[in-house]
């Protein structure tokens, strides 16, 4: 018979044996294996890791500089409807006012009397919108194709790799011009066209990551536990491939902005909106007499792409496992 008191445990295995008194304090700390691992500890650990990652990002000089510069551009885009509520294509003053010549138009006016500052602010909205949405489309298609090819392997991998190579044999910008020229030039068609020509880059990256991660021990353990393919891909492999995807996506946003500017420069952009590329295209004929018409939007494009590249470099330093171990 086994009797347990609060302070003393009496063990009576047989009748002819004297009771054995074991003085012990029954407490959870004395028996650590009585309780399963607390799930709050795991969540707290992951929360601390996320906090450490954010702190490292904020302390990285390239991320801080790029984030500050990009924040200014985003703020300018957000304030465009309030600072310049009218149509930025409307003629508001005498043509070819130089920057600083009139306080009401700090960046001057173009050959038609349109406010250059209004065009820069509203152009930021168009360029950032197309860059982010087109990158989202390209990343989504690339993850779908790359994950399927890298995880499944076999003939599915061979077919999808041939499709990726087919898209990459044609120069991306030429394919972009063809797609936009066939469709009616608009923000929607330009965005979709940029997304459709940029997905092979992310697809090859995701395929390579999945081919490596699918052989890891944690994936084998998930399979042995009976997890389905969808859960293994979404819950196990994809989170481990996200750092490389995030870094590449930041660069793809800059590439999408440059592509939109190039299309607008060639006159293949949306004629109903003002973008930085269209401002450069309209001012190129006056580059000798009014060089600021092309210089100002060009400088803004350079600063935006520079900010995104700085953020991408910082993300590479922080999210790279080898770099993180070295630091």
Secondary structure, DSSP 8 states (H G I E B T S, - for coil): -EEE-SSEEEE--STTS--EEEE----TTT-GGGS---HHHHHHHHHHHHHHHHHHHHH-HHHHHHHHHHHHHHHHHHHHHHHS-S-TTSB-S-TT--TTSBTTBTT-B-TTSBBHHHHHHHHHHHHHHHHHHHHHHHHHHHHHHHHHHHHH-HHHHHHHHHHHHHHHHS-HHHHHHHHHHHS--SHHHHHHHHHHHHHHHHHHHHHHHHHHHTTSHHHHHHHHTT--HHHIIIIIIHHHHHHHHHHHHHHHHHHHHHHHHHHHHTT-S-TTS--HHHHHHHHGGGTTT-THHHHHHHHHHHHHHHHHHHHHHHHHHHH-HHHHHH-
